[in-house]
Amino acid sequence: MQWYFVAALLTILTSSQGILTTLSQSNGRYKYDYATVPFLAEVFKLLVSSFLLWREFRAPTPPRMTTGWKCVRLFPIPSIIYLIHNNVQFATLTYVDTSTYQIMGNLKIVTTGILFRLFLRRKLSNLQWMAIVLLAVGTTTSQVKGCGEASCDSLFSAPLQGYMLGILSACLSALAGVYTEYLMKKNNDSLYWQNVQLYTFGAIFNMARLLLDDFRGGFENGPWWQRLLNGYGLTTWMVVLNLGSTGLLVSWLMKYADNIVKALCASHNMLDDRLIMYLWLL
């Protein structure tokens, strides 16, 4: 599979992610518990990866698998980061619209470039650093509200909470991505075996988060597994499949390409987002 085909498909999925999540809302609120969406997405990714790993076992050459604890213990870390990131995404979209969300997604390139240099010791050229600075400035200025007919009570076009969550989302995405790339390229293990480890911990931590929410609420609405699909509709299931498929494609890019390719996919989201919204409204 060519990396540019995966990158193109990833661009389409990430572009529609914000739109689908917004469409799953009702009057600006989620009718379902949005913490269940990342959990179901992790289960979906785990099932797909397990099936593909099983197929590799049926091949004449068995897949390479490192089962030592020193290697396995590294996989819970990105799972925890992705758990926080996925929930921050849903919270962000309650404050900003999909276009603003996609524009702020470009900050992932900025944070990824910085973390590339700090943790992976990848050198970026002066031109690349200049592009990162211009991208950060462009993303910021695009959100400054003009003082035409609209009220100028606020400098920015969305609540401050939305921008803070968007910046946090970009930082978490870059941190998880850089760390995951390090894990994926640390050895020559099967991609699907690495995914099984990553998504197993992801499902466990998301389940723990749901259980913690139950304890905090005193089990007022019953245990999470009894209301797992409450409020779910077709659009919500599309969000689950979108989130799960995106994760699988990202893991492939981490293994065979790098985080910069993944981050550049996000830079096309603004154009794709506008195109999808235009086609949707036709």
PASEBA-1860 file (N, C-alpha, C; in nm, 3 decimals):
! residues 282
1> MQWYFVAA> 0.085/-0.120/0.000/0.000/0.000/0.000/0.089/0.125/0.000 ~ 0.068/0.214/-0.095/0.149/0.334/-0.106/0.109/0.435/0.001 ~ 0.211/0.505/0.055/0.184/0.596/0.166/0.096/0.712/0.124 ~ 0.109/0.757/-0.004/0.029/0.872/-0.046/-0.119/0.837/-0.059 ~ -0.149/0.709/-0.088/-0.289/0.667/-0.090/-0.346/0.669/0.051 ~ -0.268/0.619/0.147/-0.310/0.620/0.288/-0.327/0.764/0.336 ~ -0.233/0.852/0.297/-0.239/0.992/0.339/-0.364/1.061/0.283 ~ -0.398/1.031/0.157/-0.516/1.091/0.096/-0.643/1.044/0.166
9> LLTILTSS> -0.650/0.915/0.196/-0.767/0.861/0.266/-0.777/0.918/0.407 ~ -0.662/0.933/0.473/-0.660/0.991/0.608/-0.708/1.136/0.605 ~ -0.670/1.210/0.501/-0.713/1.349/0.488/-0.865/1.359/0.478 ~ -0.925/1.269/0.399/-1.070/1.269/0.382/-1.140/1.237/0.515 ~ -1.088/1.137/0.585/-1.150/1.097/0.712/-1.139/1.205/0.818 ~ -1.020/1.264/0.831/-1.003/1.368/0.933/-1.081/1.494/0.898 ~ -1.099/1.520/0.768/-1.177/1.637/0.727/-1.324/1.622/0.766 ~ -1.374/1.501/0.756/-1.516/1.478/0.786/-1.541/1.454/0.934
17> QGILTTLS> -1.434/1.437/1.012/-1.449/1.403/1.154/-1.522/1.512/1.231 ~ -1.478/1.637/1.214/-1.542/1.747/1.285/-1.686/1.768/1.242 ~ -1.712/1.751/1.112/-1.848/1.769/1.060/-1.941/1.663/1.117 ~ -1.897/1.537/1.115/-1.980/1.428/1.167/-2.007/1.445/1.316 ~ -1.903/1.486/1.390/-1.920/1.505/1.534/-2.021/1.616/1.563 ~ -2.013/1.725/1.486/-2.109/1.835/1.503/-2.250/1.791/1.466 ~ -2.263/1.714/1.359/-2.395/1.665/1.317/-2.456/1.570/1.418 ~ -2.372/1.505/1.498/-2.424/1.412/1.599/-2.480/1.485/1.721
25> QSNGRYKY> -2.459/1.618/1.727/-2.512/1.696/1.838/-2.659/1.732/1.814 ~ -2.726/1.766/1.920/-2.864/1.813/1.914/-2.874/1.941/1.996 ~ -2.901/2.053/1.927/-2.906/2.184/1.993/-2.776/2.215/2.066 ~ -2.664/2.181/2.002/-2.534/2.211/2.059/-2.490/2.119/2.171 ~ -2.565/2.012/2.196/-2.531/1.919/2.303/-2.531/1.776/2.249 ~ -2.457/1.689/2.317/-2.454/1.549/2.278/-2.565/1.473/2.350 ~ -2.647/1.401/2.273/-2.754/1.320/2.333/-2.699/1.190/2.391 ~ -2.577/1.157/2.357/-2.513/1.036/2.405/-2.393/1.074/2.492
33> DYATVPFL> -2.341/0.977/2.563/-2.221/0.999/2.643/-2.101/0.992/2.549 ~ -2.039/1.107/2.520/-1.933/1.107/2.418/-1.809/1.030/2.462 ~ -1.799/0.996/2.591/-1.685/0.914/2.636/-1.696/0.771/2.584 ~ -1.817/0.729/2.543/-1.833/0.593/2.491/-1.781/0.581/2.348 ~ -1.772/0.692/2.276/-1.729/0.687/2.135/-1.582/0.644/2.124 ~ -1.488/0.706/2.197/-1.349/0.656/2.190/-1.336/0.510/2.234 ~ -1.416/0.469/2.333/-1.411/0.329/2.378/-1.450/0.234/2.266 ~ -1.562/0.263/2.199/-1.606/0.177/2.089/-1.509/0.182/1.972
41> AEVFKLLV> -1.448/0.299/1.949/-1.349/0.311/1.842/-1.226/0.224/1.874 ~ -1.184/0.221/2.001/-1.071/0.138/2.040/-1.104/-0.010/2.022 ~ -1.226/-0.049/2.057/-1.268/-0.188/2.039/-1.269/-0.225/1.891 ~ -1.318/-0.134/1.807/-1.320/-0.156/1.663/-1.178/-0.176/1.609 ~ -1.085/-0.089/1.649/-0.947/-0.099/1.603/-0.882/-0.228/1.653 ~ -0.914/-0.267/1.775/-0.858/-0.390/1.832/-0.907/-0.512/1.756 ~ -1.036/-0.515/1.721/-1.091/-0.628/1.647/-1.030/-0.638/1.508 ~ -1.019/-0.525/1.439/-0.961/-0.525/1.304/-0.814/-0.569/1.308
49> SSFLLWRE> -0.738/-0.515/1.402/-0.595/-0.549/1.414/-0.577/-0.696/1.452 ~ -0.663/-0.748/1.540/-0.655/-0.888/1.580/-0.683/-0.980/1.460 ~ -0.780/-0.942/1.379/-0.812/-1.022/1.260/-0.695/-1.023/1.162 ~ -0.634/-0.906/1.139/-0.521/-0.897/1.046/-0.399/-0.970/1.100 ~ -0.380/-0.968/1.232/-0.270/-1.043/1.293/-0.293/-1.193/1.278 ~ -0.418/-1.236/1.295/-0.453/-1.377/1.276/-0.424/-1.422/1.133 ~ -0.451/-1.334/1.037/-0.421/-1.367/0.897/-0.270/-1.380/0.875 ~ -0.191/-1.299/0.943/-0.046/-1.310/0.932/0.004/-1.443/0.988
57> FRAPTPPR> -0.061/-1.492/1.093/-0.022/-1.620/1.151/-0.047/-1.735/1.054 ~ -0.141/-1.718/0.964/-0.171/-1.824/0.868/-0.075/-1.824/0.749 ~ 0.007/-1.721/0.738/0.106/-1.713/0.630/0.222/-1.808/0.659 ~ 0.297/-1.846/0.555/0.411/-1.938/0.575/0.514/-1.884/0.674 ~ 0.536/-1.752/0.671/0.631/-1.690/0.764/0.554/-1.622/0.876 ~ 0.566/-1.669/0.999/0.491/-1.608/1.109/0.538/-1.465/1.137 ~ 0.451/-1.381/1.189/0.489/-1.242/1.217/0.587/-1.233/1.333 ~ 0.668/-1.129/1.330/0.763/-1.107/1.439/0.691/-1.037/1.554
65> MTTGWKCV> 0.707/-1.091/1.675/0.638/-1.037/1.792/0.733/-1.035/1.911 ~ 0.750/-0.917/1.969/0.828/-0.903/2.091/0.732/-0.902/2.209 ~ 0.745/-0.999/2.298/0.649/-1.012/2.408/0.709/-0.979/2.544 ~ 0.834/-0.934/2.546/0.898/-0.900/2.673/0.831/-0.780/2.739 ~ 0.828/-0.782/2.871/0.762/-0.676/2.947/0.827/-0.540/2.924 ~ 0.958/-0.538/2.901/1.028/-0.411/2.879/0.975/-0.339/2.756 ~ 0.926/-0.415/2.659/0.869/-0.355/2.538/0.721/-0.326/2.555 ~ 0.648/-0.422/2.612/0.503/-0.408/2.626/0.466/-0.291/2.718
73> RLFPIPSI> 0.547/-0.267/2.821/0.514/-0.163/2.919/0.516/-0.022/2.861 ~ 0.572/-0.005/2.741/0.578/0.127/2.679/0.445/0.166/2.613 ~ 0.359/0.069/2.584/0.238/0.097/2.507/0.125/0.164/2.585 ~ 0.116/0.149/2.718/0.010/0.222/2.788/0.023/0.374/2.780 ~ 0.145/0.426/2.763/0.166/0.571/2.765/0.091/0.642/2.653 ~ 0.109/0.603/2.524/0.031/0.672/2.420/-0.119/0.645/2.431 ~ -0.157/0.530/2.488/-0.299/0.501/2.506/-0.364/0.601/2.599 ~ -0.294/0.637/2.706/-0.346/0.736/2.801/-0.356/0.874/2.735
81> IYLIHNNV> -0.252/0.909/2.657/-0.253/1.040/2.590/-0.367/1.048/2.490 ~ -0.386/0.941/2.411/-0.495/0.940/2.313/-0.632/0.943/2.382 ~ -0.642/0.880/2.499/-0.767/0.883/2.575/-0.805/1.027/2.609 ~ -0.708/1.102/2.660/-0.733/1.242/2.694/-0.763/1.324/2.569 ~ -0.683/1.301/2.463/-0.698/1.377/2.339/-0.836/1.358/2.276 ~ -0.883/1.233/2.270/-1.013/1.207/2.206/-1.126/1.277/2.279 ~ -1.120/1.279/2.412/-1.225/1.346/2.488/-1.215/1.498/2.479 ~ -1.092/1.549/2.467/-1.074/1.694/2.448/-1.132/1.737/2.314
89> QFATLTYV> -1.121/1.653/2.211/-1.177/1.684/2.079/-1.327/1.710/2.088 ~ -1.398/1.621/2.156/-1.543/1.636/2.169/-1.577/1.764/2.246 ~ -1.500/1.792/2.351/-1.526/1.912/2.430/-1.499/2.038/2.347 ~ -1.396/2.035/2.262/-1.362/2.152/2.180/-1.476/2.188/2.086 ~ -1.539/2.086/2.027/-1.645/2.110/1.928/-1.775/2.160/1.990 ~ -1.782/2.169/2.122/-1.897/2.233/2.185/-1.878/2.384/2.193 ~ -1.755/2.432/2.166/-1.726/2.575/2.173/-1.699/2.638/2.037 ~ -1.647/2.560/1.941/-1.611/2.617/1.811/-1.682/2.541/1.700
97> DTSTYQIM> -1.694/2.606/1.583/-1.755/2.538/1.469/-1.651/2.452/1.398 ~ -1.696/2.375/1.299/-1.606/2.278/1.234/-1.492/2.346/1.159 ~ -1.520/2.461/1.096/-1.415/2.531/1.021/-1.304/2.579/1.115 ~ -1.344/2.639/1.227/-1.246/2.683/1.326/-1.168/2.565/1.381 ~ -1.238/2.455/1.402/-1.173/2.333/1.453/-1.066/2.284/1.356 ~ -1.096/2.286/1.226/-0.999/2.240/1.127/-0.881/2.336/1.116 ~ -0.909/2.467/1.124/-0.799/2.565/1.119/-0.705/2.545/1.236 ~ -0.761/2.527/1.355/-0.678/2.506/1.473/-0.604/2.374/1.466
105> GNLKIVTT> -0.657/2.279/1.388/-0.589/2.152/1.371/-0.452/2.167/1.306 ~ -0.432/2.279/1.233/-0.302/2.303/1.171/-0.192/2.326/1.275 ~ -0.231/2.360/1.397/-0.131/2.376/1.503/-0.060/2.245/1.533 ~ -0.120/2.132/1.490/-0.054/2.003/1.509/0.081/2.000/1.437 ~ 0.088/2.068/1.322/0.214/2.072/1.248/0.319/2.147/1.329 ~ 0.276/2.256/1.392/0.368/2.336/1.474/0.421/2.253/1.591 ~ 0.329/2.194/1.667/0.370/2.117/1.785/0.447/1.991/1.745 ~ 0.410/1.930/1.632/0.483/1.811/1.586/0.626/1.847/1.548
113> GILFRLFL> 0.643/1.959/1.478/0.778/2.003/1.440/0.866/2.027/1.562 ~ 0.810/2.089/1.665/0.887/2.117/1.786/0.924/1.987/1.858 ~ 0.827/1.896/1.872/0.853/1.770/1.941/0.946/1.680/1.860 ~ 0.938/1.689/1.728/1.032/1.615/1.642/1.175/1.651/1.679 ~ 1.197/1.781/1.699/1.333/1.829/1.729/1.374/1.791/1.871 ~ 1.281/1.801/1.966/1.316/1.780/2.106/1.335/1.632/2.140 ~ 1.245/1.546/2.090/1.245/1.407/2.134/1.309/1.311/2.034 ~ 1.284/1.330/1.906/1.339/1.239/1.806/1.469/1.290/1.745
121> RRKLSNLQ> 1.510/1.410/1.786/1.635/1.470/1.738/1.637/1.485/1.586 ~ 1.519/1.504/1.527/1.512/1.527/1.383/1.542/1.674/1.355 ~ 1.632/1.700/1.264/1.666/1.838/1.230/1.574/1.891/1.121 ~ 1.524/2.011/1.143/1.441/2.079/1.044/1.521/2.194/0.984 ~ 1.503/2.216/0.855/1.575/2.324/0.788/1.518/2.460/0.829 ~ 1.593/2.565/0.799/1.545/2.701/0.829/1.414/2.730/0.756 ~ 1.402/2.678/0.634/1.279/2.698/0.558/1.161/2.630/0.625 ~ 1.185/2.510/0.679/1.077/2.439/0.748/1.035/2.512/0.876
129> WMAIVLLA> 1.134/2.565/0.950/1.100/2.641/1.070/1.023/2.769/1.035 ~ 1.062/2.832/0.924/0.992/2.952/0.881/0.847/2.919/0.845 ~ 0.828/2.805/0.779/0.693/2.762/0.742/0.609/2.735/0.867 ~ 0.670/2.676/0.969/0.599/2.647/1.094/0.557/2.776/1.163 ~ 0.647/2.875/1.166/0.615/3.004/1.228/0.502/3.073/1.152 ~ 0.510/3.074/1.019/0.405/3.137/0.938/0.271/3.068/0.957 ~ 0.274/2.935/0.970/0.151/2.861/0.992/0.088/2.898/1.125 ~ 0.171/2.910/1.229/0.120/2.949/1.361/0.059/3.089/1.357
137> VGTTTSQV> 0.129/3.182/1.290/0.078/3.319/1.279/-0.051/3.323/1.198 ~ -0.053/3.248/1.088/-0.172/3.246/1.003/-0.293/3.188/1.074 ~ -0.271/3.080/1.151/-0.381/3.020/1.226/-0.436/3.117/1.329 ~ -0.347/3.193/1.394/-0.391/3.288/1.496/-0.468/3.405/1.435 ~ -0.412/3.465/1.329/-0.476/3.582/1.270/-0.608/3.548/1.201 ~ -0.623/3.423/1.158/-0.749/3.384/1.092/-0.866/3.387/1.189 ~ -0.835/3.385/1.319/-0.941/3.383/1.420/-0.971/3.520/1.479 ~ -0.894/3.623/1.436/-0.921/3.758/1.485/-1.044/3.813/1.415
145> KGCGEASC> -1.139/3.861/1.492/-1.267/3.907/1.439/-1.256/4.051/1.391 ~ -1.306/4.076/1.272/-1.309/4.212/1.219/-1.418/4.295/1.285 ~ -1.401/4.426/1.285/-1.498/4.516/1.348/-1.582/4.585/1.242 ~ -1.658/4.507/1.168/-1.748/4.563/1.070/-1.884/4.584/1.132 ~ -1.982/4.512/1.080/-2.116/4.525/1.134/-2.131/4.447/1.264 ~ -2.046/4.344/1.284/-2.058/4.261/1.404/-2.004/4.335/1.525 ~ -2.049/4.291/1.641/-2.003/4.350/1.767/-1.857/4.316/1.791 ~ -1.784/4.411/1.851/-1.642/4.390/1.879/-1.618/4.371/2.028
153> DSLFSAPL> -1.713/4.307/2.095/-1.697/4.282/2.238/-1.581/4.188/2.265 ~ -1.553/4.099/2.169/-1.445/4.002/2.185/-1.352/4.010/2.065 ~ -1.222/3.992/2.090/-1.124/3.999/1.983/-1.134/3.880/1.889 ~ -1.166/3.762/1.945/-1.170/3.640/1.865/-1.313/3.600/1.833 ~ -1.326/3.513/1.731/-1.458/3.477/1.681/-1.522/3.362/1.756 ~ -1.453/3.303/1.852/-1.508/3.192/1.931/-1.467/3.210/2.077 ~ -1.534/3.142/2.170/-1.498/3.156/2.312/-1.354/3.115/2.340 ~ -1.294/3.177/2.439/-1.155/3.149/2.475/-1.136/3.002/2.513
161> QGYMLGIL> -1.239/2.943/2.578/-1.228/2.803/2.618/-1.205/2.712/2.498 ~ -1.270/2.745/2.386/-1.253/2.665/2.265/-1.111/2.668/2.213 ~ -1.048/2.787/2.217/-0.911/2.799/2.170/-0.813/2.727/2.263 ~ -0.837/2.737/2.393/-0.750/2.670/2.488/-0.757/2.518/2.470 ~ -0.879/2.468/2.451/-0.895/2.324/2.428/-0.835/2.282/2.294 ~ -0.846/2.370/2.193/-0.787/2.340/2.063/-0.635/2.331/2.069 ~ -0.573/2.423/2.143/-0.427/2.420/2.161/-0.386/2.294/2.237 ~ -0.463/2.261/2.342/-0.434/2.140/2.419/-0.446/2.016/2.331
169> SACLSALA> -0.549/2.014/2.245/-0.569/1.901/2.154/-0.451/1.886/2.059 ~ -0.400/1.999/2.006/-0.286/1.994/1.914/-0.161/1.942/1.984 ~ -0.139/1.986/2.107/-0.022/1.940/2.183/-0.030/1.791/2.215 ~ -0.149/1.747/2.256/-0.167/1.605/2.289/-0.152/1.518/2.165 ~ -0.209/1.564/2.052/-0.199/1.488/1.928/-0.054/1.472/1.884 ~ 0.022/1.581/1.892/0.163/1.575/1.852/0.244/1.486/1.945 ~ 0.220/1.500/2.076/0.294/1.420/2.174/0.266/1.271/2.155 ~ 0.137/1.237/2.140/0.101/1.097/2.120/0.157/1.045/1.988
177> GVYTEYLM> 0.153/1.129/1.884/0.201/1.087/1.753/0.351/1.061/1.751 ~ 0.428/1.152/1.809/0.574/1.137/1.811/0.614/1.015/1.894 ~ 0.548/0.997/2.008/0.581/0.882/2.093/0.541/0.751/2.024 ~ 0.425/0.750/1.957/0.381/0.629/1.888/0.475/0.595/1.773 ~ 0.523/0.698/1.701/0.618/0.671/1.593/0.746/0.608/1.648 ~ 0.790/0.657/1.763/0.908/0.598/1.827/0.884/0.450/1.858 ~ 0.764/0.417/1.911/0.733/0.277/1.942/0.726/0.191/1.817 ~ 0.659/0.243/1.714/0.639/0.165/1.592/0.770/0.132/1.521
185> KKNNDSLY> 0.865/0.226/1.528/0.991/0.207/1.457/1.103/0.157/1.547 ~ 1.069/0.128/1.672/1.169/0.083/1.768/1.224/-0.054/1.729 ~ 1.140/-0.138/1.668/1.183/-0.270/1.624/1.106/-0.308/1.497 ~ 1.128/-0.428/1.450/1.064/-0.474/1.327/0.945/-0.565/1.354 ~ 0.881/-0.546/1.468/0.762/-0.625/1.500/0.650/-0.599/1.398 ~ 0.559/-0.695/1.390/0.442/-0.680/1.304/0.363/-0.557/1.345 ~ 0.321/-0.479/1.247/0.239/-0.361/1.274/0.113/-0.399/1.349 ~ 0.053/-0.512/1.313/-0.075/-0.551/1.374/-0.055/-0.598/1.518
193> WQNVQLYT> 0.060/-0.659/1.549/0.090/-0.694/1.687/0.110/-0.568/1.771 ~ 0.178/-0.470/1.716/0.195/-0.343/1.787/0.060/-0.275/1.809 ~ -0.027/-0.282/1.707/-0.160/-0.223/1.720/-0.243/-0.294/1.826 ~ -0.234/-0.427/1.830/-0.310/-0.503/1.931/-0.271/-0.458/2.071 ~ -0.142/-0.439/2.094/-0.097/-0.392/2.226/-0.149/-0.251/2.255 ~ -0.136/-0.163/2.156/-0.177/-0.024/2.174/-0.326/-0.013/2.201 ~ -0.407/-0.085/2.122/-0.552/-0.072/2.133/-0.609/-0.151/2.250 ~ -0.539/-0.255/2.295/-0.583/-0.326/2.416/-0.576/-0.233/2.536
201> FGAIFNMA> -0.463/-0.165/2.551/-0.450/-0.069/2.661/-0.547/0.047/2.641 ~ -0.568/0.088/2.516/-0.661/0.197/2.490/-0.802/0.162/2.534 ~ -0.847/0.040/2.502/-0.981/-0.003/2.542/-0.992/-0.013/2.694 ~ -0.887/-0.063/2.759/-0.888/-0.076/2.905/-0.898/0.061/2.972 ~ -0.818/0.156/2.926/-0.818/0.289/2.989/-0.949/0.364/2.962 ~ -1.006/0.347/2.843/-1.135/0.410/2.815/-1.245/0.348/2.899 ~ -1.238/0.217/2.921/-1.334/0.150/3.007/-1.321/0.200/3.151 ~ -1.196/0.219/3.195/-1.172/0.270/3.330/-1.228/0.411/3.346
209> RLLLDDFR> -1.217/0.492/3.239/-1.271/0.628/3.245/-1.423/0.625/3.261 ~ -1.491/0.535/3.187/-1.636/0.523/3.197/-1.677/0.478/3.338 ~ -1.601/0.385/3.394/-1.630/0.336/3.528/-1.608/0.446/3.632 ~ -1.504/0.527/3.612/-1.477/0.638/3.703/-1.591/0.740/3.699 ~ -1.644/0.765/3.579/-1.758/0.857/3.567/-1.879/0.803/3.644 ~ -1.898/0.670/3.642/-2.008/0.610/3.716/-1.992/0.632/3.866 ~ -1.870/0.612/3.916/-1.844/0.631/4.059/-1.865/0.777/4.099 ~ -1.821/0.868/4.013/-1.839/1.011/4.044/-1.987/1.048/4.048
217> GGFENGPW> -2.067/0.986/3.961/-2.209/1.015/3.958/-2.291/0.929/4.051 ~ -2.225/0.844/4.130/-2.296/0.758/4.222/-2.385/0.656/4.153 ~ -2.351/0.618/4.031/-2.429/0.521/3.951/-2.575/0.565/3.939 ~ -2.594/0.697/3.929/-2.729/0.752/3.921/-2.804/0.703/3.797 ~ -2.732/0.690/3.686/-2.794/0.644/3.562/-2.765/0.498/3.532 ~ -2.717/0.425/3.631/-2.684/0.285/3.610/-2.541/0.269/3.560 ~ -2.491/0.146/3.556/-2.354/0.122/3.507/-2.341/0.155/3.359 ~ -2.220/0.187/3.316/-2.198/0.237/3.181/-2.236/0.136/3.074
225> WQRLLNGY> -2.220/0.005/3.102/-2.249/-0.093/2.998/-2.398/-0.107/2.969 ~ -2.483/-0.062/3.063/-2.626/-0.069/3.039/-2.676/0.049/2.954 ~ -2.601/0.158/2.953/-2.640/0.276/2.875/-2.537/0.309/2.768 ~ -2.459/0.207/2.730/-2.349/0.228/2.636/-2.395/0.291/2.505 ~ -2.509/0.247/2.452/-2.555/0.293/2.321/-2.673/0.389/2.332 ~ -2.700/0.440/2.450/-2.810/0.536/2.467/-2.784/0.663/2.385 ~ -2.885/0.703/2.307/-2.873/0.825/2.228/-2.798/0.807/2.097 ~ -2.756/0.685/2.067/-2.681/0.661/1.944/-2.774/0.661/1.823
233> GLTTWMVV> -2.726/0.722/1.716/-2.795/0.721/1.588/-2.695/0.688/1.478 ~ -2.739/0.698/1.355/-2.652/0.666/1.241/-2.528/0.755/1.240 ~ -2.547/0.885/1.266/-2.433/0.977/1.263/-2.331/0.944/1.371 ~ -2.379/0.904/1.488/-2.288/0.868/1.597/-2.204/0.746/1.560 ~ -2.268/0.647/1.498/-2.193/0.529/1.454/-2.092/0.565/1.346 ~ -2.126/0.662/1.263/-2.030/0.708/1.162/-1.909/0.775/1.228 ~ -1.933/0.846/1.339/-1.823/0.906/1.414/-1.731/0.797/1.470 ~ -1.791/0.690/1.524/-1.714/0.578/1.579/-1.627/0.514/1.470
241> LNLGSTGL> -1.688/0.484/1.355/-1.614/0.422/1.245/-1.507/0.516/1.191 ~ -1.539/0.645/1.184/-1.442/0.743/1.137/-1.321/0.749/1.230 ~ -1.348/0.757/1.360/-1.240/0.765/1.459/-1.155/0.639/1.458 ~ -1.222/0.523/1.447/-1.148/0.397/1.445/-1.064/0.381/1.319 ~ -1.122/0.412/1.204/-1.049/0.399/1.077/-0.932/0.497/1.071 ~ -0.953/0.618/1.124/-0.844/0.716/1.128/-0.726/0.664/1.209 ~ -0.756/0.604/1.324/-0.650/0.549/1.408/-0.570/0.441/1.338 ~ -0.637/0.354/1.264/-0.568/0.247/1.192/-0.477/0.303/1.083
249> LVSWLMKY> -0.525/0.404/1.012/-0.443/0.465/0.906/-0.323/0.540/0.965 ~ -0.345/0.607/1.078/-0.235/0.679/1.143/-0.126/0.582/1.186 ~ -0.164/0.467/1.240/-0.063/0.370/1.284/0.019/0.320/1.165 ~ -0.045/0.306/1.049/0.028/0.263/0.929/0.130/0.370/0.889 ~ 0.089/0.497/0.892/0.181/0.605/0.857/0.296/0.615/0.957 ~ 0.266/0.591/1.085/0.372/0.595/1.187/0.478/0.489/1.160 ~ 0.433/0.374/1.110/0.524/0.262/1.087/0.606/0.281/0.960 ~ 0.541/0.328/0.854/0.606/0.329/0.724/0.635/0.469/0.669
257> ADNIVKAL> 0.584/0.573/0.733/0.617/0.711/0.693/0.662/0.785/0.818 ~ 0.603/0.901/0.848/0.636/0.970/0.973/0.526/1.068/1.010 ~ 0.546/1.136/1.124/0.446/1.226/1.178/0.424/1.350/1.093 ~ 0.527/1.391/1.020/0.513/1.510/0.936/0.409/1.484/0.826 ~ 0.413/1.364/0.767/0.312/1.328/0.666/0.174/1.332/0.728 ~ 0.162/1.275/0.848/0.033/1.276/0.918/-0.014/1.419/0.945 ~ 0.078/1.504/0.991/0.042/1.642/1.022/0.004/1.720/0.897 ~ 0.072/1.693/0.786/0.040/1.762/0.661/-0.099/1.725/0.611
265> CASHNMLD> -0.144/1.604/0.643/-0.281/1.566/0.607/-0.380/1.662/0.672 ~ -0.348/1.706/0.795/-0.436/1.799/0.865/-0.440/1.935/0.798 ~ -0.330/1.972/0.730/-0.325/2.105/0.668/-0.421/2.117/0.549 ~ -0.464/2.003/0.493/-0.559/2.006/0.382/-0.703/2.005/0.431 ~ -0.722/1.994/0.562/-0.857/1.978/0.615/-0.946/2.099/0.592 ~ -0.888/2.220/0.592/-0.970/2.340/0.575/-1.041/2.338/0.440 ~ -0.965/2.309/0.333/-1.023/2.305/0.199/-1.124/2.191/0.188 ~ -1.085/2.073/0.237/-1.174/1.957/0.228/-1.300/1.979/0.311
273> DRLIMYLW> -1.283/2.044/0.427/-1.397/2.072/0.514/-1.499/2.160/0.443 ~ -1.452/2.266/0.377/-1.541/2.355/0.303/-1.609/2.281/0.188 ~ -1.533/2.195/0.119/-1.589/2.121/0.006/-1.697/2.024/0.052 ~ -1.671/1.953/0.162/-1.769/1.857/0.214/-1.895/1.930/0.259 ~ -1.879/2.044/0.327/-1.995/2.120/0.372/-2.075/2.172/0.253 ~ -2.005/2.214/0.146/-2.074/2.263/0.026/-2.156/2.151/-0.038 ~ -2.094/2.033/-0.052/-2.164/1.920/-0.113/-2.281/1.874/-0.025 ~ -2.264/1.883/0.108/-2.369/1.842/0.200/-2.492/1.932/0.188
281> LL> -2.467/2.062/0.163/-2.577/2.159/0.158/-2.642/2.168/0.020 ~ -2.587/2.098/-0.080/-2.647/2.102/-0.213/-2.787/2.041/-0.213
END
